[in-house]
Amino acid sequence: MVSINERQIHNIANSISNISVKKMHLEREFLSCEGRIETKLMAYMICSAICHQTHDLIKIDENLIGWQYIESVFTNLIKEGDKLLDFNYLMEHSIEEIALYLEQLFPKSNTENVTALDNSIDRASLLKDTVLTLDENNFNNLYDFINKYSENKVIDVKRVYSELGTFKAFSDPYKKKSTLLLKLITQSGLFVLDKNESLEPMMDYHMQRLLLRTGCLTIDDQDLEKKLKGRITMVSDDMIRKTCIEAIKKISLLSNKSIFDLDDIFWSIGRSCCKDKILCEDGVCNKTPCTFSQLTDVKEHSLCIFESCFLGKVDVKLRKYWEPNVETEFY
């Protein structure tokens, strides 16, 4: 039903081999701001745990959308040493209280006392489960947990993956949130990884949509193709997500780009250049400024970075693909 187009994988890998993520992006305030190690780790854990299905998370007057809104809020919480980042606060307060506090952190605007954060109870439940699971295993904070599975600040990736899998928030069999957490705690300089080849790609909806439209995946089932192009609700995205992960691993190997860099590159293209508006068709990006130009060394661009090999440019049927429409807390 779903397979990899090996030739197109090579084409896409070649087209991004010379693209680099900006140094200033890797040194942004969210990663580099001052704060206690326990506080920063809790911030990165919470961000990772609640980061799924953020389509409607928007602060209009500051042009903050999705993940960028989350980063902005939690950067301030780190600098302030906010109570939400205190292990004891999460232990002592109810899911409903944590949910209300989360809602207050994400207003739709500076003048509108209405939250932009949906499913706050579900997100708070994931946080509560995480601290309870830590406590049940005799950890008083996330630092002790991560430190147990590292030596001289070098993380044993496979062991951390295995242990995080026991937490509801990180139970995704394809480890998207677990990899996001590892990305944040290592790019911030708090820890380092033992073997980067052990990392699993962070497969979210932007990346799946981009891999489908570029022709890196071939859909051989008419019913599945209809559901994807019609944005019809699906019971499972497992087959597509699994194949997308295989595709990204191949692209990483062929392009000599790390899983973390590919996440930034593909996420930013899918988010800005190839969503509702498609750069090669509409001539404009979905976000202003373009997220891809913000994150990479590619300056403002009028053409898609995949212009020379984008199968969706010449095949309108590919441009109609959308990511799997599923209800999930995994991404």
Order of alpha helices (4+ residues) and beta strands (2+ residues): beta-alpha-alpha-alpha-alpha-beta-beta-alpha-alpha-alpha-beta-beta-alpha-alpha-beta-beta-alpha-alpha-beta-alpha-beta-alpha-alpha-alpha-alpha-alpha-alpha-alpha
